[in-house]
Amino acid sequence: MSAGCTGVILAGGQATRYGGLPKGLERVAGERVIDRVAAALAQTTDELLLIANDPAADSWLPGVRVERDVRPGLGSLGGILSGIVHAGRPALIVAWDMPFVPAGLLAALRELGERERADAAVPESGSRRGVEPLCAYYTPACVVPIERQLERDDLRVIGFYDDIRLARLDAERVRGFGDPAVLFMNINTPAERALAEQHASTTDGGRHRQEA
């Protein structure tokens, strides 16, 4: 039986390329990116959790629990650790600046992780890492491997993957939900937000494709 799953929104980073502004509060197709992420997670998880250190974060998603990093200043890896620790159970973790992650893809990741009894399940992509660690399913079994990695001062976001049972949602299955370059795009700069607006004008970047 499933232990349940928490949808975690990671609102980390200093947004230096976005002038220090909270980039997840920017709008794509008239909707805040954070709301788009929350909506996709809400369809596939049992509760939502926001990981954010900004003092204003309590007002971003009324009714959603907000927690701070358990170990601040450790980048994306620290955010993943915080999401898993605060969830206290399996979690689907998505960065708050990814406007086109579809609920169907998240459901596929959760189903894969639960079926394979994996410690983590990640989608394959054409990124430099080959997978998308900030759009993935994690369980509490990842906490100790991440902490061991941090003890080595290693902040690589996938540095602990060799020490866990990892399931991969293959690239062909991922492409069934849309172009990975769009599905996993981040809004890091105003130029990228403008590009996202262009993608949103064509089937909303594929965000509403639920089946693969």
ChimeraX commands (.cxc) that place a marker at each C-alpha (Angstrom):
marker #1 position 0.00,0.00,0.00 radius 0.5
marker #1 position 1.23,3.49,-0.84 radius 0.5
marker #1 position 2.60,5.50,2.07 radius 0.5
marker #1 position 1.18,8.62,0.49 radius 0.5
marker #1 position 3.14,11.30,-1.29 radius 0.5
marker #1 position 3.83,14.98,-0.63 radius 0.5
marker #1 position 4.15,17.47,-3.46 radius 0.5
marker #1 position 7.15,19.67,-2.68 radius 0.5
marker #1 position 7.74,23.02,-4.37 radius 0.5
marker #1 position 11.36,24.17,-4.10 radius 0.5
marker #1 position 11.56,27.97,-3.99 radius 0.5
marker #1 position 15.30,28.23,-3.61 radius 0.5
marker #1 position 18.09,30.29,-5.07 radius 0.5
marker #1 position 18.81,34.00,-4.98 radius 0.5
marker #1 position 17.48,34.67,-8.51 radius 0.5
marker #1 position 20.60,36.65,-9.30 radius 0.5
marker #1 position 19.92,36.40,-13.02 radius 0.5
marker #1 position 16.41,37.71,-12.41 radius 0.5
marker #1 position 17.54,40.81,-10.55 radius 0.5
marker #1 position 16.93,39.20,-7.17 radius 0.5
marker #1 position 13.16,39.03,-7.78 radius 0.5
marker #1 position 11.20,35.90,-6.77 radius 0.5
marker #1 position 11.14,34.29,-10.20 radius 0.5
marker #1 position 8.45,31.76,-9.32 radius 0.5
marker #1 position 6.03,34.65,-8.81 radius 0.5
marker #1 position 6.45,35.75,-12.43 radius 0.5
marker #1 position 3.56,34.97,-14.77 radius 0.5
marker #1 position 3.39,32.78,-17.84 radius 0.5
marker #1 position 0.19,32.99,-19.86 radius 0.5
marker #1 position -1.27,35.11,-17.08 radius 0.5
marker #1 position -0.63,32.55,-14.32 radius 0.5
marker #1 position 2.13,32.64,-11.72 radius 0.5
marker #1 position 4.70,29.92,-12.30 radius 0.5
marker #1 position 4.41,28.79,-8.67 radius 0.5
marker #1 position 0.66,28.29,-9.18 radius 0.5
marker #1 position 1.26,26.24,-12.29 radius 0.5
marker #1 position 3.67,23.98,-10.39 radius 0.5
marker #1 position 1.29,23.71,-7.43 radius 0.5
marker #1 position -1.62,22.78,-9.69 radius 0.5
marker #1 position 0.33,19.96,-11.35 radius 0.5
marker #1 position 1.51,18.60,-8.00 radius 0.5
marker #1 position -1.95,18.87,-6.44 radius 0.5
marker #1 position -3.32,16.49,-9.06 radius 0.5
marker #1 position -0.79,13.78,-8.26 radius 0.5
marker #1 position 0.01,14.04,-4.53 radius 0.5
marker #1 position -1.79,13.99,-1.20 radius 0.5
marker #1 position -0.62,17.36,0.16 radius 0.5
marker #1 position 1.57,20.29,-0.82 radius 0.5
marker #1 position 4.66,21.66,0.90 radius 0.5
marker #1 position 6.64,24.79,0.02 radius 0.5
marker #1 position 10.36,24.94,0.83 radius 0.5
marker #1 position 11.38,28.60,0.98 radius 0.5
marker #1 position 13.60,30.85,3.07 radius 0.5
marker #1 position 12.02,34.14,1.96 radius 0.5
marker #1 position 10.17,35.80,4.88 radius 0.5
marker #1 position 7.27,36.56,2.53 radius 0.5
marker #1 position 6.80,32.92,1.52 radius 0.5
marker #1 position 3.88,32.35,3.89 radius 0.5
marker #1 position 1.74,34.55,1.63 radius 0.5
marker #1 position 2.63,32.91,-1.67 radius 0.5
marker #1 position 0.33,29.87,-1.46 radius 0.5
marker #1 position -2.28,30.40,1.26 radius 0.5
marker #1 position -3.10,27.17,3.07 radius 0.5
marker #1 position 0.12,25.43,2.01 radius 0.5
marker #1 position 2.66,24.56,4.70 radius 0.5
marker #1 position 5.95,26.43,4.40 radius 0.5
marker #1 position 9.26,25.15,5.76 radius 0.5
marker #1 position 12.80,26.52,5.57 radius 0.5
marker #1 position 15.96,24.71,4.51 radius 0.5
marker #1 position 17.17,22.30,7.17 radius 0.5
marker #1 position 20.74,23.21,6.22 radius 0.5
marker #1 position 20.80,26.61,4.46 radius 0.5
marker #1 position 23.23,27.59,1.76 radius 0.5
marker #1 position 23.61,24.18,0.14 radius 0.5
marker #1 position 21.95,24.94,-3.18 radius 0.5
marker #1 position 19.63,22.55,-4.97 radius 0.5
marker #1 position 20.93,19.51,-3.11 radius 0.5
marker #1 position 20.07,21.20,0.18 radius 0.5
marker #1 position 16.61,21.94,-1.17 radius 0.5
marker #1 position 16.03,18.31,-2.07 radius 0.5
marker #1 position 17.20,17.24,1.39 radius 0.5
marker #1 position 14.88,19.77,3.02 radius 0.5
marker #1 position 11.92,18.65,0.97 radius 0.5
marker #1 position 12.42,15.00,1.88 radius 0.5
marker #1 position 13.04,15.70,5.57 radius 0.5
marker #1 position 10.05,18.02,6.00 radius 0.5
marker #1 position 7.75,15.73,3.99 radius 0.5
marker #1 position 8.70,12.75,6.14 radius 0.5
marker #1 position 7.50,10.37,3.45 radius 0.5
marker #1 position 7.84,9.93,-0.33 radius 0.5
marker #1 position 7.75,13.22,-2.18 radius 0.5
marker #1 position 7.48,14.55,-5.69 radius 0.5
marker #1 position 9.85,17.51,-5.79 radius 0.5
marker #1 position 9.65,20.23,-8.44 radius 0.5
marker #1 position 11.52,23.52,-8.72 radius 0.5
marker #1 position 9.19,26.51,-8.58 radius 0.5
marker #1 position 10.47,28.03,-11.83 radius 0.5
marker #1 position 9.39,25.16,-14.15 radius 0.5
marker #1 position 6.10,26.29,-15.74 radius 0.5
marker #1 position 5.45,23.36,-18.06 radius 0.5
marker #1 position 5.79,20.24,-15.90 radius 0.5
marker #1 position 2.57,18.27,-16.56 radius 0.5
marker #1 position 0.63,16.36,-13.94 radius 0.5
marker #1 position 0.74,13.26,-16.13 radius 0.5
marker #1 position 4.52,13.17,-16.02 radius 0.5
marker #1 position 4.52,13.58,-12.25 radius 0.5
marker #1 position 1.99,10.76,-11.91 radius 0.5
marker #1 position 4.22,8.53,-14.05 radius 0.5
marker #1 position 7.21,9.27,-11.82 radius 0.5
marker #1 position 5.26,8.47,-8.66 radius 0.5
marker #1 position 3.88,5.26,-10.16 radius 0.5
marker #1 position 7.35,4.18,-11.29 radius 0.5
marker #1 position 8.91,4.87,-7.91 radius 0.5
marker #1 position 6.19,3.01,-6.03 radius 0.5
marker #1 position 6.08,0.07,-8.45 radius 0.5
marker #1 position 9.85,-0.42,-8.43 radius 0.5
marker #1 position 10.13,0.31,-4.70 radius 0.5
marker #1 position 12.86,2.74,-5.67 radius 0.5
marker #1 position 14.52,5.30,-3.42 radius 0.5
marker #1 position 14.13,7.84,-6.21 radius 0.5
marker #1 position 12.63,8.05,-9.70 radius 0.5
marker #1 position 13.83,10.62,-12.22 radius 0.5
marker #1 position 12.90,11.49,-15.80 radius 0.5
marker #1 position 15.52,11.21,-18.51 radius 0.5
marker #1 position 16.21,14.29,-20.62 radius 0.5
marker #1 position 18.70,15.88,-22.95 radius 0.5
marker #1 position 20.24,17.96,-20.18 radius 0.5
marker #1 position 23.92,17.83,-19.29 radius 0.5
marker #1 position 23.11,15.43,-16.44 radius 0.5
marker #1 position 20.90,13.26,-18.63 radius 0.5
marker #1 position 18.13,13.39,-16.00 radius 0.5
marker #1 position 16.08,16.05,-14.21 radius 0.5
marker #1 position 16.76,15.90,-10.44 radius 0.5
marker #1 position 14.54,18.93,-9.74 radius 0.5
marker #1 position 11.49,17.20,-11.18 radius 0.5
marker #1 position 11.66,13.84,-9.46 radius 0.5
marker #1 position 10.29,11.41,-6.89 radius 0.5
marker #1 position 12.30,10.86,-3.69 radius 0.5
marker #1 position 11.82,8.82,-0.52 radius 0.5
marker #1 position 13.28,9.20,2.98 radius 0.5
marker #1 position 15.83,6.52,2.08 radius 0.5
marker #1 position 17.74,9.29,0.26 radius 0.5
marker #1 position 18.39,11.33,3.41 radius 0.5
marker #1 position 21.42,9.43,4.73 radius 0.5
marker #1 position 23.16,9.20,1.33 radius 0.5
marker #1 position 22.65,12.95,0.82 radius 0.5
marker #1 position 24.00,13.74,4.29 radius 0.5
marker #1 position 27.05,11.55,3.64 radius 0.5
marker #1 position 27.64,13.41,0.40 radius 0.5
marker #1 position 27.36,16.78,2.15 radius 0.5
marker #1 position 29.92,15.65,4.71 radius 0.5
marker #1 position 32.32,15.40,1.76 radius 0.5
marker #1 position 31.46,18.99,0.76 radius 0.5
marker #1 position 30.04,17.62,-2.47 radius 0.5
marker #1 position 27.08,19.72,-3.65 radius 0.5
marker #1 position 26.48,17.90,-6.94 radius 0.5
marker #1 position 22.72,17.53,-7.14 radius 0.5
marker #1 position 22.93,13.94,-8.40 radius 0.5
marker #1 position 26.04,13.00,-6.45 radius 0.5
marker #1 position 24.16,10.55,-4.22 radius 0.5
marker #1 position 22.44,8.68,-7.06 radius 0.5
marker #1 position 25.07,5.93,-7.13 radius 0.5
marker #1 position 24.26,5.13,-3.49 radius 0.5
marker #1 position 20.50,4.64,-3.87 radius 0.5
marker #1 position 18.04,2.45,-5.76 radius 0.5
marker #1 position 17.30,4.71,-8.73 radius 0.5
marker #1 position 14.54,4.23,-11.28 radius 0.5
marker #1 position 14.61,6.18,-14.53 radius 0.5
marker #1 position 11.58,7.17,-16.59 radius 0.5
marker #1 position 13.02,6.52,-20.03 radius 0.5
marker #1 position 13.40,9.31,-22.56 radius 0.5
marker #1 position 10.85,7.87,-24.99 radius 0.5
marker #1 position 8.18,7.81,-22.29 radius 0.5
marker #1 position 9.08,11.36,-21.25 radius 0.5
marker #1 position 8.76,12.58,-24.86 radius 0.5
marker #1 position 5.20,11.29,-24.82 radius 0.5
marker #1 position 4.38,14.25,-22.59 radius 0.5
marker #1 position 6.09,16.80,-24.83 radius 0.5
marker #1 position 9.48,18.18,-25.80 radius 0.5
marker #1 position 11.80,17.71,-22.80 radius 0.5
marker #1 position 13.45,21.06,-23.57 radius 0.5
marker #1 position 10.09,22.68,-22.88 radius 0.5
marker #1 position 8.81,20.36,-20.14 radius 0.5
marker #1 position 11.85,21.01,-17.97 radius 0.5
marker #1 position 12.70,24.59,-18.90 radius 0.5
marker #1 position 13.49,26.99,-16.05 radius 0.5
marker #1 position 12.58,30.67,-15.86 radius 0.5
marker #1 position 15.95,32.08,-14.80 radius 0.5
marker #1 position 15.97,35.30,-16.80 radius 0.5
marker #1 position 13.46,37.74,-18.31 radius 0.5
marker #1 position 14.45,36.41,-21.73 radius 0.5
marker #1 position 13.51,32.88,-20.67 radius 0.5
marker #1 position 10.17,34.12,-19.38 radius 0.5
marker #1 position 9.54,35.67,-22.80 radius 0.5
marker #1 position 10.43,32.34,-24.42 radius 0.5
marker #1 position 8.05,30.58,-22.04 radius 0.5
marker #1 position 5.26,32.89,-23.21 radius 0.5
marker #1 position 5.92,31.74,-26.75 radius 0.5
marker #1 position 5.76,28.08,-25.71 radius 0.5
marker #1 position 2.57,28.73,-23.74 radius 0.5
marker #1 position 0.89,29.97,-26.91 radius 0.5
marker #1 position 1.22,26.49,-28.46 radius 0.5
marker #1 position -0.78,23.96,-26.41 radius 0.5
marker #1 position 0.67,25.63,-23.33 radius 0.5
marker #1 position 4.04,24.00,-23.86 radius 0.5
marker #1 position 2.42,20.56,-23.83 radius 0.5
marker #1 position 1.46,20.98,-20.17 radius 0.5
marker #1 position -2.02,19.56,-20.72 radius 0.5
marker #1 position -0.83,16.33,-22.34 radius 0.5
marker #1 position -1.51,13.82,-19.61 radius 0.5
marker #1 position -1.03,10.50,-21.36 radius 0.5
marker #1 position 2.16,8.93,-22.64 radius 0.5
marker link #1:1,2 radius 0.2
marker link #1:2,3 radius 0.2
marker link #1:3,4 radius 0.2
marker link #1:4,5 radius 0.2
marker link #1:5,6 radius 0.2
marker link #1:6,7 radius 0.2
marker link #1:7,8 radius 0.2
marker link #1:8,9 radius 0.2
marker link #1:9,10 radius 0.2
marker link #1:10,11 radius 0.2
marker link #1:11,12 radius 0.2
marker link #1:12,13 radius 0.2
marker link #1:13,14 radius 0.2
marker link #1:14,15 radius 0.2
marker link #1:15,16 radius 0.2
marker link #1:16,17 radius 0.2
marker link #1:17,18 radius 0.2
marker link #1:18,19 radius 0.2
marker link #1:19,20 radius 0.2
marker link #1:20,21 radius 0.2
marker link #1:21,22 radius 0.2
marker link #1:22,23 radius 0.2
marker link #1:23,24 radius 0.2
marker link #1:24,25 radius 0.2
marker link #1:25,26 radius 0.2
marker link #1:26,27 radius 0.2
marker link #1:27,28 radius 0.2
marker link #1:28,29 radius 0.2
marker link #1:29,30 radius 0.2
marker link #1:30,31 radius 0.2
marker link #1:31,32 radius 0.2
marker link #1:32,33 radius 0.2
marker link #1:33,34 radius 0.2
marker link #1:34,35 radius 0.2
marker link #1:35,36 radius 0.2
marker link #1:36,37 radius 0.2
marker link #1:37,38 radius 0.2
marker link #1:38,39 radius 0.2
marker link #1:39,40 radius 0.2
marker link #1:40,41 radius 0.2
marker link #1:41,42 radius 0.2
marker link #1:42,43 radius 0.2
marker link #1:43,44 radius 0.2
marker link #1:44,45 radius 0.2
marker link #1:45,46 radius 0.2
marker link #1:46,47 radius 0.2
marker link #1:47,48 radius 0.2
marker link #1:48,49 radius 0.2
marker link #1:49,50 radius 0.2
marker link #1:50,51 radius 0.2
marker link #1:51,52 radius 0.2
marker link #1:52,53 radius 0.2
marker link #1:53,54 radius 0.2
marker link #1:54,55 radius 0.2
marker link #1:55,56 radius 0.2
marker link #1:56,57 radius 0.2
marker link #1:57,58 radius 0.2
marker link #1:58,59 radius 0.2
marker link #1:59,60 radius 0.2
marker link #1:60,61 radius 0.2
marker link #1:61,62 radius 0.2
marker link #1:62,63 radius 0.2
marker link #1:63,64 radius 0.2
marker link #1:64,65 radius 0.2
marker link #1:65,66 radius 0.2
marker link #1:66,67 radius 0.2
marker link #1:67,68 radius 0.2
marker link #1:68,69 radius 0.2
marker link #1:69,70 radius 0.2
marker link #1:70,71 radius 0.2
marker link #1:71,72 radius 0.2
marker link #1:72,73 radius 0.2
marker link #1:73,74 radius 0.2
marker link #1:74,75 radius 0.2
marker link #1:75,76 radius 0.2
marker link #1:76,77 radius 0.2
marker link #1:77,78 radius 0.2
marker link #1:78,79 radius 0.2
marker link #1:79,80 radius 0.2
marker link #1:80,81 radius 0.2
marker link #1:81,82 radius 0.2
marker link #1:82,83 radius 0.2
marker link #1:83,84 radius 0.2
marker link #1:84,85 radius 0.2
marker link #1:85,86 radius 0.2
marker link #1:86,87 radius 0.2
marker link #1:87,88 radius 0.2
marker link #1:88,89 radius 0.2
marker link #1:89,90 radius 0.2
marker link #1:90,91 radius 0.2
marker link #1:91,92 radius 0.2
marker link #1:92,93 radius 0.2
marker link #1:93,94 radius 0.2
marker link #1:94,95 radius 0.2
marker link #1:95,96 radius 0.2
marker link #1:96,97 radius 0.2
marker link #1:97,98 radius 0.2
marker link #1:98,99 radius 0.2
marker link #1:99,100 radius 0.2
marker link #1:100,101 radius 0.2
marker link #1:101,102 radius 0.2
marker link #1:102,103 radius 0.2
marker link #1:103,104 radius 0.2
marker link #1:104,105 radius 0.2
marker link #1:105,106 radius 0.2
marker link #1:106,107 radius 0.2
marker link #1:107,108 radius 0.2
marker link #1:108,109 radius 0.2
marker link #1:109,110 radius 0.2
marker link #1:110,111 radius 0.2
marker link #1:111,112 radius 0.2
marker link #1:112,113 radius 0.2
marker link #1:113,114 radius 0.2
marker link #1:114,115 radius 0.2
marker link #1:115,116 radius 0.2
marker link #1:116,117 radius 0.2
marker link #1:117,118 radius 0.2
marker link #1:118,119 radius 0.2
marker link #1:119,120 radius 0.2
marker link #1:120,121 radius 0.2
marker link #1:121,122 radius 0.2
marker link #1:122,123 radius 0.2
marker link #1:123,124 radius 0.2
marker link #1:124,125 radius 0.2
marker link #1:125,126 radius 0.2
marker link #1:126,127 radius 0.2
marker link #1:127,128 radius 0.2
marker link #1:128,129 radius 0.2
marker link #1:129,130 radius 0.2
marker link #1:130,131 radius 0.2
marker link #1:131,132 radius 0.2
marker link #1:132,133 radius 0.2
marker link #1:133,134 radius 0.2
marker link #1:134,135 radius 0.2
marker link #1:135,136 radius 0.2
marker link #1:136,137 radius 0.2
marker link #1:137,138 radius 0.2
marker link #1:138,139 radius 0.2
marker link #1:139,140 radius 0.2
marker link #1:140,141 radius 0.2
marker link #1:141,142 radius 0.2
marker link #1:142,143 radius 0.2
marker link #1:143,144 radius 0.2
marker link #1:144,145 radius 0.2
marker link #1:145,146 radius 0.2
marker link #1:146,147 radius 0.2
marker link #1:147,148 radius 0.2
marker link #1:148,149 radius 0.2
marker link #1:149,150 radius 0.2
marker link #1:150,151 radius 0.2
marker link #1:151,152 radius 0.2
marker link #1:152,153 radius 0.2
marker link #1:153,154 radius 0.2
marker link #1:154,155 radius 0.2
marker link #1:155,156 radius 0.2
marker link #1:156,157 radius 0.2
marker link #1:157,158 radius 0.2
marker link #1:158,159 radius 0.2
marker link #1:159,160 radius 0.2
marker link #1:160,161 radius 0.2
marker link #1:161,162 radius 0.2
marker link #1:162,163 radius 0.2
marker link #1:163,164 radius 0.2
marker link #1:164,165 radius 0.2
marker link #1:165,166 radius 0.2
marker link #1:166,167 radius 0.2
marker link #1:167,168 radius 0.2
marker link #1:168,169 radius 0.2
marker link #1:169,170 radius 0.2
marker link #1:170,171 radius 0.2
marker link #1:171,172 radius 0.2
marker link #1:172,173 radius 0.2
marker link #1:173,174 radius 0.2
marker link #1:174,175 radius 0.2
marker link #1:175,176 radius 0.2
marker link #1:176,177 radius 0.2
marker link #1:177,178 radius 0.2
marker link #1:178,179 radius 0.2
marker link #1:179,180 radius 0.2
marker link #1:180,181 radius 0.2
marker link #1:181,182 radius 0.2
marker link #1:182,183 radius 0.2
marker link #1:183,184 radius 0.2
marker link #1:184,185 radius 0.2
marker link #1:185,186 radius 0.2
marker link #1:186,187 radius 0.2
marker link #1:187,188 radius 0.2
marker link #1:188,189 radius 0.2
marker link #1:189,190 radius 0.2
marker link #1:190,191 radius 0.2
marker link #1:191,192 radius 0.2
marker link #1:192,193 radius 0.2
marker link #1:193,194 radius 0.2
marker link #1:194,195 radius 0.2
marker link #1:195,196 radius 0.2
marker link #1:196,197 radius 0.2
marker link #1:197,198 radius 0.2
marker link #1:198,199 radius 0.2
marker link #1:199,200 radius 0.2
marker link #1:200,201 radius 0.2
marker link #1:201,202 radius 0.2
marker link #1:202,203 radius 0.2
marker link #1:203,204 radius 0.2
marker link #1:204,205 radius 0.2
marker link #1:205,206 radius 0.2
marker link #1:206,207 radius 0.2
marker link #1:207,208 radius 0.2
marker link #1:208,209 radius 0.2
marker link #1:209,210 radius 0.2
marker link #1:210,211 radius 0.2
marker link #1:211,212 radius 0.2
view
